Amino acid sequence: MKKHIVCFGDSNTHGYCADPSDCADGGDRFNEEERWTCLLQKALGDDCLVIEEGLSGRTSVFDDPLHECMSGLDVIYSTLMSHEPVDLLIIMLGTNDTKERFGVSAACISLGLERLVMKAKTVTAWRDGRPNILIICPPHIGDGLYLRPEGDAMGFGCPEKSRELAKYLRPVAEAQHCAFLDAEGVAEFNRLDCMHLTARGHRQLAEKLAELVPSLLA
């Protein structure tokens, strides 16, 4: 039976491409030959089923007054139950949580992630009833965000909060008995909006996960 790996995240899991010249199809989403989820599937082979559950704008637990259905907490139950039995849940969230309109610190973002993890662990979709979660801290948002129109909507303080996330998320992972990966320095972001992965960044993340994930499934 295949191992089911659910990848739960935001636009960097969905595969948003901020620079069409970096995307093979010239669009705003990397294709199946480029997204880290699809590359991970190829690396792991037929023994695994890697399931994409990425939504642009998704947060850990915060309701967005501008866009509906963005809180991961609201959908984690149905997501996991849709793909049972689940062998591994990979969560990569936090970038959108830094938005100024949510008014939360990096410490509060980590508490939101912990709440999401705790909810996920209670869902009955886990194979043999054993939760297995990998938390990925996204790469830092670059200061160049402030020079872009996207930065106006994101608001003040996003790069600063993103740089603090790992130090708060690592203890959360330890306390909740989750694996942890800090993607800063592992996967590069583009130089246009300074927060979305490049095609190379997707490859880099997939390569790192292809080394890590097998040990989490053993």
N, C-alpha and C positions, 0 to 999 in steps of 0.2 A: 504494500500500500504506500502511496506517495506521502511524503511529509508536506503538510500544508503550512506555508509561510505567508502571513498577512503583513503587508507593508502599509502602515497607517501614517499618513502624513499630509503635507500641504502641497504647494505648487512644485516644490523640488522633488516630490514623489510622483506627482501627476506628470511632471516632465516639461514644465513651462520653459520656453526658450525666449529670453529677453532680446537676443540678437539673431534675427533671421539668417544672417550670413553664417552663423555657427551651426545652423540646423540643416541637415541634408535635404529636407523637403522645402526649406525656405519659409516655413511657417512659424507659428508661435508655440508649437509643441514638438519636442524631440520624438522621433519615431521609434519603432520597436527594435531597431538596430542600435539605438543610442541611449535609451533610458536605462538608468541604473538597475531598475527592477527587472527589466527584460535581459540585461546583460548578466545579472545575477542568476536568472533562470538558466541561461545557457551554460554558465560556469558550473552550476550545481547538477545539471543534467536531468534525466527523466525520473530520478528517484524523488524529486521535489516538485511541488507546484508553488510558484511564487505569484502571489495575488496582489495586484495593484489596488490600493485604496487611498489615492491621493486626491485632495480637493484644494484648489487654489484659495487661499484666505483662511484655511482651517486654523483654529486655535485649540488649545488643550481643553479649556472649560469655559471660556469667555464668550458670551453672546455679543455678536456684532450688530450695532444699531443700523448699520448701512447694508448689511448682507445677511440673508437668512440662512439658517442651518449650518453655521460655522463652528459651533462648539463640538469638539470631538467627544465630549462626555455624553452628549445627547444621542450619539449614533454608535458608540462603541459596542453596546449590547447587540444591536441588530447586525452590525458588521461581523462580529465574531460568530454569531449564530448562523449567519448566511454561509459561512465557510467552514463549519465544523466538519470533522474534528481539526482543531488548530494545534499545530506542534510548536509554532514560534510566532510571536507578535513582535514586529519591529516598529517602534514608534519614533518618528523624527518630526518633532513639533517644537515650537518656541519662537520662530521668527515672527510670525504674525502677532503673537502675544505681546511683543515689544511695542506695538503701535501706541502712539500717544493717547488715543481716544479710550483705551482701556485703563489707563492710569495706574498701572501696576509695576512694581519693581521686579528685578531679576529673581529676587528671593520669592516673591509672590508667584511668579511664573513657575518656579520649581514646585511650589505647593500645588499649583493647578495640575502640573504633570503627575505629581504623586497621587492626587485624587483620581485622575484618569486611570493610572496604573492600578490603583486599589479597586476601582470599579471593574476594570478588565479582568482582574483576578477572580472576581465573584461570578463571572459568566460561566455557564455550564458547557461551553463549547470546547473546552480543552481536552485533548486526547488523554485518556486515562485520568482525567481530573487534575492534571498537573500544569499549572500556569508556567509559561516560559516566555520571558519578555526581554528584549534588547532595546534599551533607550539610546538613541543617537542624538547628541547635542549638535545642532546645525553649525556650519561654519559661521564665523562672525560676519555681521553686516558691515560693509566698508563705509568709511566716512564720505565717500563719493556719492552716497545716497542723497545727501543734502543738496547736491548739484543737479539732481534729476527731478522731473515732475512727480515721479513716484514718491519721492521723499516728502513732498508737500502733504500727500495723503497719509503717509506713514506717520508723519509728525516728528517731534523732537525727541531725542534720547534713544532712538532705536539701536544705533551702533554701540553706544555705551552699554546698554542693557545686554545686548547679545554677547558682548565680550565677557560679561560676568556669569553667563548662564552655566557654563561647564562646572564652575566651582560649587554651584548649588545643586546641579542635577546629579553629579557624581555621588554625593551622600544619599540622595533620594534613591538612586539605583541600589546602593549598598543596603540601605534600610529595607527596601522592598525585595531584596534578593533577585535583582535584575542584572543582566549583563549591561555594560556601558561602553560606548564609543564616542569620543570627542572627534568630530569630523573636521575641526579646525586644523589646517595643515595637511589634511588628507585629500579633500576634494576642493578644487578651486571654484570660485564664483566669477561671473563675468564683470567686466569693467564699465559696463553701461549703468546698470542699476545697483551693482555691488551687493546683490543678495541672492541671485539665482545661479545655479550651477551651469557651467559651460558643458559642452559635449565631453571635453576632457575630464571635467569634474565628475560627470556621471560615470565615466570609465574608471576613474580613480576610486570612487566610492564602491563600485561593483567589485573591483579587484580586492579591496580591503575586506569587504563583506564575504567574498568567496573564500578568504582565508579564515575568517572568524566563525561564520555560520555553521560549518560542519561540526565544530566542537560543541556548539550549543544544541545540536540535534542528536548528539551521541547518547 
